Amino acid sequence: MDSAAKQGFLLPALLILISVLLLNGCDSDLQKIKEISAKQFTSSVDSTTFVDVIYSDSARVKLEMTAPLLLQHDDTKKPANAYDEMPRGVKIVFFDTLRNQTGSIVADSAISHTTAKIIEFHKNVVAVNAQGDTYKSDELIWDQVKKTIYSNKPVQINTTTGNVMNGVNFTSDEKLTHPVFGKSTGLFSVTDMPGNQ
């Protein structure tokens, strides 16, 4: 076979090979586009700015939540996966039966899992209980079903009596009155010294 014939044979074969490769690549890309479209179709995001929500129970105000931006992520295929996101900060204020403030939580961001009733607070989290004790951490998780607040990250508590307690993690009731620390250290002020009788 002369060189001209070889070129005449190789050129169509090369074109067929390139076409097959391109078609396979297109099939792969089309599949990815279908998957992305399916996800976008089953999930939606609604955004609300300057949110101010009051939660009440039996006509009694329990808490007020404010946030500059609220993103509500819904999933039509799996409604249990729906969640609310507050990426620009959040503040929650708690009230007693007389509408007196009994505590607060402030954070740079938060995610609320609506079905599980769990709120995750992230970055520069500061929580204050009814006694005025201040909790600081980069994470607090409030489980409203179990009525607990906990953290898997280091936490510091400054009490109104001047005590400072640190832990690598902690768990407490949701009113932050009975914390239990993991590997705790602290500085405690002592007012009464034992004297000679």
Secondary structure by P-SEA (a helix, b strand, c coil): ccaaaaaaaaaaaaaaaaaaaaaaaaaaaaaaaaaaaaaaaabbbbbbcbbbbbbbccccccbbbbbcbbbbbbbccccccccccccccbbbbbbccccccccccccccccccccccbbbbccbbbbbcccbbbbbccbbbbcccccbbbbccbbbbbcccbbbbbbccccccccccbbbbccccbbbbbccccccc
